[in-house]
Amino acid sequence: LALQALRQYPRPLAGAAVFSGWVANGREGRAYLEGKAQAANAASPVLWCHGTDDKVVTFPCGALGSEMLEALGVPVEFHAFPGMEHSACPEELQRLWGWLEQRLPA
């Protein structure tokens, strides 16, 4: 959902955060994201966090989505969390907090 909003929303967004996410349907998903791109968010960054032991959305699947966005010119900050399953951890939430502080006005 965050990626679709980032690609389709016609006004500038500060970015999108993806946790244990993926781009559905492989090449078709990439074509969809590419075709829906709005100029207002072409350079909006993505924070992508994924656990290496995720068995719901496997790590390679998450990494592939990040790579797809980078290939489209989207700035992606990808972070792998060793041993983390399909959940969240304090380090991941700290990474999000710092990322938000950099992008949102106080």
N, C-alpha and C positions, 0 to 999 in steps of 0.2 A: 504494500500500500504506500509506504513512504517513497519508494522509487517511482511509482506511477504519479504520485502528487508532484514530485520534483520534476519529472519529465513533462507533465501536462499542464501544470498550473501556469497561467499566463503572466503572473506578476512575480517579481523576484522573491525567492525564499533564501533564508540563511543557510540552508542545506538540508540533508536528510541523514538520519541515523538508521542503520540496519543491524539488527542483532539476530544471528543464526538464520539469516535469510537466504534467498536464492532468486534467480531469474527463471521463471517457469518456461518450460518448453524449449530450452536450448536455443537453437538458431532462430526459431520463430519468436521466442521471447526477446532476443536481441533486436530483431527486425521491428518488433512492436515498439520497443523502447526508442529505437532510432527514429521510427516514423512519427512518434508522438512528441518529439523534442520541441520545446518552446525556447525561443531565443532568450527569454528572460532568465532562464535557469541553466543555460548551457555551461556556465562556469561555476554553478553552485556545487559546493563540495559534499562528499558522502563520507560518513564515518561508518565503516563496516567492521563489525566484531563477530568472531566465530570461534567456538570451542573445537579443539582438535579431536575430541572424543564424542562429538555430536553424532548420535545414531538416528536422529529424526531427519535432520537436514545434514547430510554428511559434509565433512570439511571440504573435500574436493568440489562438491557442488556449490558451496558458498564461495570458495575461492574463484571458481569459474565465473560466477556472477560479477564479482569485483573486476575481474579481468575484462569481461565484456564491456562494462561501463568505461574502464580506462581506454579501451580500444575506440570508444565513441568520443573520447576527449573529456570525459567527466573526471574531475580530480577526486580520487578515492584514497582515503587513508584506511588501509586494511590492517587489522590486528588479530593475530591468532592467540588463543588462550589455551596453552598446553594443559591437557587433562580435563578440560571443562566439557561437560556434556551439553545437552540442549537446555541450557539454563543461563543464569547470570552469576557473576562473581563480583566481589568488591572492587577488584582491579579494573574490570570492565566498566563498572559504574563510575569509577573515578575518571577513567578515560573519557567517558561521555560528558561528565561534569566539566572537565577542562575544555573539551571541544566546544561545548555550549557557551562557556564563559568567553571564549575567543570570538564567537560569532554573534552573540546577542548583546544588545546594549544593556548597560547596568540600570 
